[in-house]
Amino acid sequence: MRAAQMLALWWALALLSVLIPLAHFILVPLFLLTGPAMAYKRYRAVEVSERVEGHCPVCRNAIKLKLGPAEKPVLWKYCPVCQEPLSFETSTSPAVQA
């Protein structure tokens, strides 16, 4: 389902770019070819992390951070309160702890 949504997004961009004079000669083929490549990449993704939650080990504040599509634990982020570097790893619980 996620792969189909990605393909639909890139092909919708191709349809919208038809309306842009001169640029559509480059944009339409680019979006039409990129769509299947990105959909395949999304289809092959084993796990997708949407957010991390936990507590900062330095300032003890609760942390909830959204992750980008390419970010997955183990990753480094900074505490939004004290700017201390944090390391996040996957765990068996629904929340990822620092």
C-alpha positions as CSV (number, residue, x, y, z in Angstrom):
1,M,0.0,0.0,0.0
2,R,2.8,2.4,0.9
3,A,4.5,1.6,-2.5
4,A,1.3,2.3,-4.4
5,Q,0.9,5.6,-2.6
6,M,4.5,6.6,-3.5
7,L,3.9,5.7,-7.2
8,A,0.6,7.7,-7.2
9,L,2.4,10.7,-5.7
10,W,5.2,10.8,-8.3
11,W,2.8,10.2,-11.2
12,A,0.5,13.0,-9.9
13,L,3.5,15.3,-10.0
14,A,4.1,14.2,-13.6
15,L,0.5,15.1,-14.4
16,L,0.8,18.5,-12.7
17,S,4.1,19.3,-14.4
18,V,2.4,19.0,-17.8
19,L,1.0,22.5,-17.2
20,I,4.5,24.1,-16.8
21,P,5.7,25.4,-20.1
22,L,9.1,24.1,-21.3
23,A,9.9,22.5,-18.0
24,H,7.4,19.7,-18.7
25,F,9.8,18.3,-21.3
26,I,12.2,17.4,-18.5
27,L,9.8,17.0,-15.5
28,V,7.3,14.7,-16.9
29,P,9.8,11.9,-18.0
30,L,11.7,12.5,-14.8
31,F,8.7,12.0,-12.6
32,L,7.4,9.0,-14.7
33,L,10.7,7.2,-14.3
34,T,11.3,8.1,-10.7
35,G,7.9,6.9,-9.6
36,P,8.5,3.2,-10.1
37,A,12.0,3.4,-8.7
38,M,10.8,5.2,-5.5
39,A,7.8,2.8,-5.2
40,Y,10.2,-0.2,-5.4
41,K,12.4,1.3,-2.8
42,R,9.4,1.8,-0.5
43,Y,8.2,-1.7,-1.2
44,R,11.5,-3.2,-0.2
45,A,11.7,-1.3,3.1
46,V,11.5,-3.9,5.9
47,E,10.6,-1.5,8.7
48,V,9.5,2.1,8.9
49,S,10.0,4.2,12.0
50,E,7.7,7.2,12.4
51,R,8.8,8.6,15.7
52,V,11.0,8.0,18.7
53,E,10.0,8.6,22.4
54,G,11.9,8.5,25.6
55,H,13.6,10.7,28.2
56,C,16.8,12.7,27.9
57,P,19.4,11.2,30.1
58,V,20.8,14.6,30.9
59,C,17.9,16.9,31.6
60,R,15.3,14.1,32.2
61,N,12.6,15.8,30.0
62,A,10.3,13.7,27.9
63,I,11.2,13.5,24.2
64,K,9.0,12.9,21.3
65,L,10.6,13.3,17.9
66,K,9.2,12.6,14.4
67,L,11.5,10.8,12.0
68,G,11.9,11.3,8.3
69,P,11.3,8.5,5.8
70,A,15.0,7.6,5.5
71,E,15.8,7.8,9.2
72,K,15.8,4.6,11.2
73,P,17.4,3.7,14.6
74,V,20.3,3.6,15.5
75,L,20.4,7.3,14.9
76,W,21.7,10.4,16.5
77,K,19.4,13.4,17.4
78,Y,19.7,16.3,19.8
79,C,17.5,16.9,22.9
80,P,15.1,19.7,22.0
81,V,15.5,21.2,25.5
82,C,19.2,21.0,26.4
83,Q,20.7,20.2,23.0
84,E,22.6,17.2,24.4
85,P,23.4,14.5,21.7
86,L,21.2,11.4,22.0
87,S,21.5,7.9,20.5
88,F,18.3,6.0,19.7
89,E,18.1,2.2,19.1
90,T,15.3,-0.1,18.3
91,S,13.6,-2.0,21.2
92,T,10.9,-4.5,21.6
93,S,8.5,-2.1,23.3
94,P,6.4,0.3,21.2
95,A,8.5,3.3,22.3
96,V,12.2,3.7,21.5
97,Q,14.1,4.7,24.6
98,A,17.2,6.9,24.7
